[in-house]
Amino acid sequence: MFLTYKKKILQDLKNKKIKPIYFFMGEERYLIENLSNSIEFFF
């Protein structure tokens, strides 16, 4: 389920559709760090 959200967030970032706040939480530390790094990469 998280991977679905990850794909959506990455797609939004690539299309410059930025949301004001993103909350990442859960036990999937690798995925959270990966998304955080992706946000830094795009901006």
Order of alpha helices (4+ residues) and beta strands (2+ residues): alpha-alpha
